[in-house]
């Protein structure tokens, strides 16, 4: 077995990658190209369909062609070092790339490879830049492609990890806080209603009405309406001012005697505003009370 430098001869149109048929001898340029192996550490960042590649470190690989040609050395796994494996892989990659360039249909190569590159990169159209780009694309294929025979080897691999999303709090804080506006409004109205009704919320008022009852003066307002229609009762209710709180008496003693058997001072009930005192008295500062 013999191993040596991988070289090839390339013919170009005036040193460019432009595919032209029917060249004259004056237009043909001859280039001798030799592959020089390097180990490259590259940062690859992909965002959707766009990719960014940045070379981090480039180190040349020292090729020992005499060692590559020594069959006895490669038949003994115990004598093969990591540097030997790196050198062997680099040499195999060179042979594979050289074979892919030379053995393929040259018409297809010119029509689908060089012509497309020339059209996109007309500002750097030289045969050297084209071959560098072509070799770099082949390297990427090896990086992202899995070999046909996958064995246990040392090195690094690229995996297709699940897509991860980063939530930006600033994007949803406004929406989340806006949902608090109706809640704050509802709580404020509810607290205000409780204050105005003496701590009785809607839903408990029916039970409270059964327990506390009406005063006699309020019952007289609805006297004779037990068989009236709902609309008539609601109409009478609109015309009646009802207050809930602690029963007090400022009327004559006869009226007091009339109700004291069923109601005593301090009883919580529903009545007219002149009969009821609020359950919660507002604290009046001394200066305000003196002014009043």
Buried (B, 14 or more C-beta within 10 A) or exposed (E): EEBEEBEBEBEBBEEBBBBEEEEEEEEEBEBEBEBEBEEEEBEEEEEEEEEEEEEEEEEEBEBBEEEBEBEEBBEEEEEEEEEBEBBBBBBEBBEEBBEEBEEEEEEEBBEEBBBEBBEEBEEEBBBBBBBEBBBEEBBEEBEEEEEEEEEEEEEEEEEEEEEEEEEEEEEEEEEEEEEEEEEEEEEEEEEEEBEEBBEBEEEEBEEBBEEBBBBBBBEEBBEEEEEEEEEEEEEEEEEEEBBBBBBBBEEEEEBEEEBEEEBEEEBBBBBBEEBBEEBEEEEEEEEEEEEE
